Amino acid sequence: MLFNFDPERYIPDRQEVFDNHFPSGTSFRNFIHFAQSVRKEKIEKFDHGKATNLEIYNSEKPPKYDLSAISVPVHVFIGSADWLSTPEDANANLKEMQNLKIYNLDNFDHLEFIRGKRAKKELFPQILSLLSTE
């Protein structure tokens, strides 16, 4: 439900493989950071708690990431059917970036970028083209 999961979007015989390896490629700390970010309207560093935040950040609250300091070209693909990272959230959080190009993918959900049937035809060629020109 969280990911707007629709089995018709995915390659059926690969689902079990993906599901058996979830959440490989990330850590428990990343999950905590993701959970901390859900209720925020800005992208902040990891919240260690007031005492540790004071030690690390010199503030009780974690600082916001300064996305305007990123000067390299950044290409972001946003799915219109993504419930976890909505287009509205992505656009609001990324607007301060200098060298940003956004690609909107119609009716792509959160997991469809790596698991979806359409990714091979609609997403991967765009990424490969960007990698060959940047």
C-alpha angles and dihedrals in degrees: 000000000000091000097041086246115200113174090209089069095059140067102259100211092052098051095084091052092050093044093049091055098043122151095018115138095044139065137235088251089057090054090052090049091049089051091050090053096052096081096038128093092206136050109255135177120258114299108228094175128271099289097046092040088057090053096045104031102020087237135085090234126054115255124248116254111253100230091173088071091066107098103168118097111274123195116196125190114204125191117216091214096048108125095178098053103020122202089243092055093045094049093046094048097044101043094099093059115112105211102032131147118186124201117195116209113202115235096352115145128206099272096037091083091072105015104033129114092224097050093084092058104027106032114020096057090055092050093047090049091052092048092052094050103039 
